[in-house]
Amino acid sequence: MSFLKKFNSLRILFLASALASAAYAADRVVGANATLDIEPGARAAALGSATLAMEGDYLGLSTNAYQLSQAKYMWASFSHTAYYEDTKYDYASMVIPLFNNQGLGVAFSRFGADDIPYIKDGEPLPEGSDYNTLSIADWVFSVAWGRRIFDRLDLGLAFHVLYRDMDQSGWGFRGDASARYQIKDDFYVAGLLKGWTSSAATWESGEFEYSAPEFYLALSYGLPVEYLYGKFNFYWQSAGFFHHDSRDLDFDTDTKGGERLWEDPLDWLSGGRGGIEFAFDFGLKLRVGLSSFTTFKSVTAGAGLTIANFLVVDYAFESHPVFSPVHRVSVSFSPYLFGHKPREGGHLSKTAASKKLVTEEEFLPEEFVEESPVETIQERPAPVQDASPAASEQAKPATPASTVVPEPSAPASATPTSAPAKPADNRVPPAPIIETDDEILE
């Protein structure tokens, strides 16, 4: 019995030691799987990367999966970005609408560089261009799902898997949850819990890294401007709530970190980002934004064009205090809208919906007022007059339309046993009662 107690004690001690060593091997870092935070879409990039506040941009599935609840058609989207030193970022996504205000999205991306020259230890310097090259890249696969919970609330979930091919290979994963609530008309508030599963990465060497969850807040507001034939859209996304982060893009003077909301609200607000978009009714959109409110050197700009409802092309220009500017292009295509007109139940923008409502109200009286009976009543044929002498004797001048001619009585000479002869029906049918338009409306 004492042997069993000693054995159990040793087993518990061994498990505790294993857990302690595992916890010690897991390093908490800032920005694990940071490739997942790169902005793929040109529209969001032109608006200061305030992706969480926007809908209808299916290149931002890693941030705002809630927008899948609004998907009414299948969309395929692609983007390409050229960074410094021939580093490239390519992204592709597809959105599939489901039943009951649900949507499914999948995305695949690659961020890396190719043809990097390298020399092995001990080898002489090559002459000319005769050198060995290598490639480094992060490959990311994402799946997202969104659904409308009730009339004003949308919810989205996204999961990401990352494979890193560098000097040593590694795997990473992260899960995100986002939601949006409609406060009033075109005023929305959205939230993102990034890394609710934690953002973790494991390396070939056995090292394990992770980053704690973070929360972001976003606001969006739309203001139709009829005399400009379009609509203003305002977007804002906050800095993180829970952790310090660097909010100064000038790397030469980046010696401070952003304070959290309860520590310094003004500093926390300065860490946000935002943009303004004006969308014309004919499909052109102009955009400008700031990817950091701490410096105007982070200005962004761009434009977008919707062609025949099925093709959307966007461009973004992103400045940087230190590095060269970045140019980003994205394209979205809908196979259904290529060969069909938009369905009546399809998703309408707030501007289009308001115009549709105003049009219905303008034509409402003409659509629902009954037609005048004068136009609908057909002329009845005149009654056939009897040509017999008795009938001609009974003929009288025309009576008013409301007067009914009484039936003639039976002749006195008729015998009781014989049935009285049925006189000819010479009654004039009553004229229809015609109502005026004023009476109908009353």
C-alpha positions in Angstrom: 0.0 0.0 0.0 2.8 2.4 0.8 4.4 1.4 -2.5 1.3 2.5 -4.4 1.2 5.9 -2.5 4.9 6.5 -3.4 4.2 5.5 -7.1 1.3 7.9 -7.3 3.3 10.7 -5.7 6.1 10.2 -8.2 3.6 10.2 -11.1 2.0 13.4 -9.9 5.5 15.0 -9.5 6.4 13.9 -13.0 3.3 15.4 -14.6 3.8 18.7 -12.7 7.3 18.9 -13.9 6.3 18.2 -17.5 3.6 20.9 -17.4 6.0 23.4 -15.9 8.6 22.7 -18.6 6.0 23.0 -21.3 4.8 26.3 -19.9 8.4 27.5 -19.7 9.1 26.5 -23.3 6.1 28.5 -24.5 7.3 32.1 -25.1 4.8 34.9 -25.0 5.6 37.3 -27.8 4.1 40.3 -29.5 2.8 39.8 -33.0 2.9 36.0 -33.4 1.7 35.2 -36.9 1.9 38.8 -37.8 1.3 37.9 -41.5 -2.3 37.5 -40.7 -2.5 41.3 -39.8 -1.4 42.4 -43.3 -4.2 44.3 -45.1 -4.9 42.5 -48.4 -7.7 44.6 -49.9 -7.1 47.9 -51.8 -10.3 49.4 -50.6 -9.5 49.0 -46.9 -5.9 50.0 -47.4 -7.0 53.3 -49.0 -9.2 54.0 -45.9 -6.3 53.7 -43.5 -6.8 49.9 -43.0 -10.0 50.5 -40.9 -11.2 47.1 -42.2 -13.3 46.2 -39.2 -15.7 49.1 -39.9 -16.5 48.1 -43.5 -18.8 45.7 -45.2 -18.9 44.4 -48.8 -15.1 44.0 -48.9 -14.6 40.3 -49.1 -10.8 40.6 -49.1 -11.1 41.4 -45.4 -12.5 38.1 -44.2 -9.7 37.7 -41.6 -11.0 40.8 -39.8 -14.7 41.2 -40.4 -16.2 37.8 -41.1 -19.6 39.2 -39.9 -20.2 40.7 -43.4 -20.8 37.2 -44.8 -24.3 37.4 -43.4 -25.0 40.1 -46.1 -23.7 38.0 -49.0 -26.3 37.4 -51.6 -24.1 36.3 -54.6 -21.0 34.4 -55.1 -17.9 36.6 -55.3 -14.3 35.8 -56.2 -11.7 38.4 -55.2 -7.9 38.8 -55.9 -5.3 41.3 -54.8 -1.6 41.9 -55.4 0.8 44.1 -53.5 4.4 44.9 -54.2 6.4 45.8 -51.1 10.1 46.8 -50.7 12.9 44.7 -52.1 10.7 42.6 -54.4 8.6 41.3 -51.5 5.1 40.5 -52.7 1.8 39.7 -51.1 -0.9 37.9 -53.1 -4.4 37.1 -51.8 -7.4 35.3 -53.2 -10.8 34.7 -51.6 -14.2 33.3 -52.5 -17.6 34.0 -50.8 -20.5 31.5 -51.0 -23.9 32.6 -49.8 -25.9 30.1 -47.7 -29.5 29.9 -46.5 -31.0 31.9 -43.6 -28.7 34.9 -43.9 -25.5 33.0 -43.7 -22.3 33.0 -45.7 -19.1 31.0 -46.1 -15.8 32.4 -47.1 -12.4 30.8 -47.9 -9.1 32.6 -48.6 -5.6 31.7 -49.5 -2.6 34.0 -49.5 1.2 34.1 -49.9 3.6 36.7 -48.5 7.2 36.3 -49.3 10.2 37.0 -51.6 11.9 35.0 -54.3 15.4 34.9 -55.9 17.2 35.9 -52.7 21.0 35.3 -53.3 22.9 33.4 -50.6 26.3 32.0 -50.1 27.0 28.9 -48.0 29.6 29.0 -45.2 33.1 28.4 -46.6 32.2 29.0 -50.2 34.0 31.7 -52.2 32.1 34.7 -53.6 30.5 33.9 -56.9 31.4 35.9 -60.0 28.8 37.7 -61.9 25.2 36.4 -61.4 26.3 32.8 -60.8 25.0 32.4 -57.3 22.5 30.3 -55.4 19.0 31.7 -54.7 16.3 30.8 -52.2 12.7 31.8 -51.4 11.0 32.6 -48.1 7.3 32.8 -47.7 4.3 32.5 -45.4 1.4 30.5 -46.7 -2.0 31.2 -45.1 -5.3 29.4 -45.5 -8.4 30.9 -43.9 -12.1 29.8 -43.5 -14.8 32.2 -42.3 -18.5 32.0 -41.5 -21.0 34.7 -40.8 -24.7 34.8 -39.8 -27.4 37.3 -38.9 -28.4 36.6 -35.3 -31.4 38.9 -35.4 -32.5 42.0 -37.3 -29.7 44.3 -36.2 -26.9 42.0 -35.2 -24.4 40.1 -37.4 -21.8 37.6 -36.1 -18.7 36.1 -37.8 -16.0 33.5 -37.0 -12.7 32.9 -38.8 -9.9 30.4 -38.4 -6.5 30.7 -40.0 -3.7 28.2 -40.5 -0.2 29.4 -41.4 2.8 27.6 -42.8 6.2 29.3 -42.7 9.0 28.3 -45.0 12.2 30.1 -44.0 15.5 29.0 -42.6 13.4 26.6 -40.6 9.8 25.7 -41.1 6.9 26.4 -38.7 3.1 26.2 -38.3 0.7 28.7 -36.8 -3.0 29.2 -36.1 -5.4 31.8 -34.9 -9.1 32.1 -34.4 -11.0 35.5 -34.6 -14.6 36.5 -33.7 -16.3 39.6 -35.0 -19.8 41.2 -34.6 -21.6 44.3 -35.9 -24.7 46.0 -34.5 -26.9 48.5 -36.3 -27.5 51.4 -33.9 -29.6 53.5 -36.3 -30.1 53.7 -40.1 -26.5 54.0 -41.4 -24.8 54.1 -38.0 -23.0 50.8 -37.0 -20.7 49.7 -34.2 -18.4 46.6 -34.7 -16.1 44.6 -32.5 -13.2 42.1 -33.1 -11.8 39.7 -30.6 -8.6 38.8 -32.4 -6.9 35.6 -31.3 -9.6 34.3 -29.0 -7.9 30.9 -29.4 -4.6 32.8 -28.9 -2.3 33.3 -31.8 0.3 30.5 -31.6 3.2 29.3 -33.7 5.5 26.3 -33.4 8.9 26.0 -35.0 10.9 23.1 -36.4 13.4 23.6 -33.5 10.7 22.9 -31.0 10.2 26.5 -29.9 6.5 27.5 -29.2 5.3 31.1 -29.4 2.0 32.7 -28.6 0.3 36.1 -28.4 -2.6 36.9 -26.0 -6.1 37.9 -27.4 -6.8 41.5 -28.3 -10.0 43.5 -28.8 -10.7 46.3 -31.3 -13.7 48.6 -31.7 -14.9 50.2 -34.9 -17.6 52.7 -36.0 -19.1 53.5 -39.4 -21.6 56.1 -40.6 -23.2 56.8 -44.0 -24.5 60.2 -45.1 -26.4 60.3 -48.5 -25.9 63.6 -50.4 -28.5 63.8 -53.1 -27.3 67.0 -54.8 -23.9 65.4 -55.2 -25.4 62.1 -56.5 -23.7 60.0 -54.0 -23.0 59.2 -50.3 -20.3 59.9 -47.7 -19.1 56.9 -45.7 -17.0 57.5 -42.5 -14.9 54.7 -40.9 -12.9 54.5 -37.7 -11.1 51.6 -36.0 -9.5 51.8 -32.6 -6.2 50.6 -31.2 -6.1 47.5 -29.1 -7.8 47.5 -25.7 -5.7 45.1 -23.6 -2.0 45.6 -24.5 0.5 48.2 -25.3 1.4 48.6 -28.9 3.6 50.8 -31.0 1.6 53.5 -32.7 4.3 55.6 -34.3 5.3 54.6 -37.9 8.5 56.7 -37.8 11.0 54.0 -36.9 13.8 56.5 -36.2 11.9 57.9 -33.2 9.8 54.9 -32.3 10.7 54.9 -28.6 7.2 54.9 -27.1 4.4 52.5 -26.9 0.7 53.2 -27.0 -1.1 53.5 -23.7 -4.3 51.5 -23.0 -7.7 53.1 -22.8 -8.0 53.3 -19.0 -4.4 54.5 -18.7 -4.5 57.4 -21.2 -7.7 57.8 -23.3 -6.2 60.5 -25.5 -3.2 58.4 -26.4 -5.4 55.4 -27.0 -7.5 57.4 -29.4 -4.4 58.6 -31.2 -3.6 55.0 -32.0 -6.7 54.6 -34.1 -7.1 54.7 -37.8 -9.8 55.8 -40.2 -10.9 57.1 -43.6 -13.6 58.8 -45.6 -15.1 57.5 -48.8 -17.5 59.2 -51.2 -19.4 56.7 -53.4 -21.1 58.1 -56.5 -24.3 56.6 -57.7 -22.8 55.5 -61.0 -20.1 53.3 -59.4 -17.1 55.5 -58.8 -15.7 55.7 -55.2 -13.0 58.1 -54.0 -11.1 57.4 -50.7 -8.6 59.0 -48.3 -7.4 57.9 -44.8 -4.8 57.7 -42.2 -3.3 54.4 -41.0 -2.1 56.2 -37.8 -3.5 59.3 -36.3 -0.1 60.1 -34.8 1.4 61.3 -38.1 0.2 62.7 -41.4 3.0 60.7 -43.1 0.7 57.7 -42.9 -1.8 59.1 -45.4 -3.5 56.7 -47.7 -5.7 57.3 -50.8 -7.4 55.4 -53.5 -10.3 54.9 -55.8 -12.7 52.1 -56.9 -15.0 51.5 -59.8 -17.9 49.1 -60.1 -18.5 48.0 -63.7 -22.0 46.6 -64.6 -22.5 45.3 -61.0 -20.4 42.2 -61.5 -16.9 43.6 -61.6 -15.2 45.8 -58.9 -11.7 47.2 -59.3 -9.9 49.0 -56.5 -6.6 50.8 -56.2 -4.7 52.1 -53.0 -1.7 54.2 -52.4 0.0 54.0 -49.0 2.7 56.3 -47.9 5.3 55.5 -45.2 7.6 57.8 -43.1 10.6 55.7 -43.9 10.1 53.2 -46.7 8.9 53.8 -50.2 5.2 54.1 -50.9 3.1 50.9 -51.5 0.7 50.4 -54.4 -2.1 47.9 -54.1 -4.6 46.6 -56.6 -7.6 44.3 -56.1 -10.3 42.9 -58.3 -13.7 41.3 -57.3 -15.9 39.3 -59.7 -19.4 37.8 -59.4 -20.2 35.0 -61.8 -23.9 35.2 -61.1 -24.2 39.0 -61.8 -22.2 38.5 -65.0 -25.1 36.8 -66.7 -28.1 37.9 -64.5 -29.6 41.0 -63.2 -29.6 41.6 -59.4 -32.4 39.8 -57.7 -35.1 41.8 -55.9 -34.1 40.2 -52.7 -30.5 41.0 -53.2 -28.6 43.2 -50.8 -29.1 46.9 -51.5 -27.0 49.7 -50.2 -28.6 52.3 -47.9 -28.6 54.9 -50.7 -30.2 52.5 -53.2 -32.8 51.4 -50.6 -33.8 55.0 -49.8 -34.2 55.8 -53.4 -36.3 52.8 -54.0 -38.6 53.8 -51.1 -38.9 57.4 -52.3 -39.8 56.1 -55.8 -42.5 53.8 -54.4 -44.0 56.6 -52.3 -44.2 59.0 -55.3 -46.1 56.5 -57.5 -48.2 55.0 -54.7 -51.5 57.0 -55.5 -51.4 56.1 -59.2 -50.7 52.5 -58.5 -53.5 51.9 -56.0 -56.4 54.2 -57.1 -59.2 52.2 -58.7 -60.0 53.0 -62.3 -63.2 54.9 -63.0 -66.2 52.7 -63.7 -66.9 54.8 -66.8 -63.8 53.3 -68.4 -64.4 49.7 -67.3 -68.2 49.3 -67.9 -68.8 48.1 -71.4 -71.8 49.3 -73.4 -74.8 47.0 -73.2 -76.7 46.2 -76.4 -80.1 47.9 -76.8 -83.1 45.7 -76.0 -84.9 44.2 -79.1 -88.3 45.9 -79.6 -91.3 43.7 -80.4 -92.8 44.5 -83.8 -96.3 43.3 -82.9 -99.3 45.8 -83.0 -99.9 45.3 -79.3 -96.4 46.2 -78.6 -96.5 49.3 -80.8 -99.6 50.5 -79.0 -97.8 50.1 -75.7 -94.8 52.1 -76.9 -94.4 55.2 -74.9 -91.9 58.1 -74.9 -88.6 57.3 -73.3 -88.7 57.4 -69.5 -85.9 58.6 -67.3 -83.1 56.2 -66.6 -84.3 55.5 -63.1 -88.0 54.8 -64.1 -89.1 51.3 -64.5 -92.1 50.6 -66.8 -94.8 48.5 -65.0 -96.0 45.3 -66.3 -99.4 45.4 -68.2 -102.3 43.7 -66.5 -104.0 40.6 -68.0 -107.0 41.3 -70.5 -110.5 41.0 -68.9 -111.7 38.7 -71.7 -109.4 35.9 -70.7 -111.0 32.8 -69.4 -110.2 31.6 -65.9 -109.0 28.2 -67.1 -106.6 29.6 -69.6 -103.2 30.8 -68.5 -102.7 34.5 -69.1 -100.5 35.3 -72.0 -97.0 36.5 -70.9 -96.6 40.0 -72.1 -93.4 41.1 -73.8 -90.8 42.5 -71.5 -90.2 46.0 -72.8 -88.6 47.3 -69.7 -85.6 49.5 -70.2 -82.6 48.2 -68.2 -81.5 50.7 -65.5 -78.5 52.8 -66.4 -75.4 52.1 -64.3 -74.7 54.4 -61.4 -71.6 56.4 -62.3 -69.4 57.7 -59.5 -67.1 60.5 -59.9 -63.4 60.4 -59.2 -63.8 62.6 -56.1 -66.4 60.1 -54.7 -64.1 57.2 -55.2 -61.2 58.9 -53.5 -63.4 59.7 -50.6 
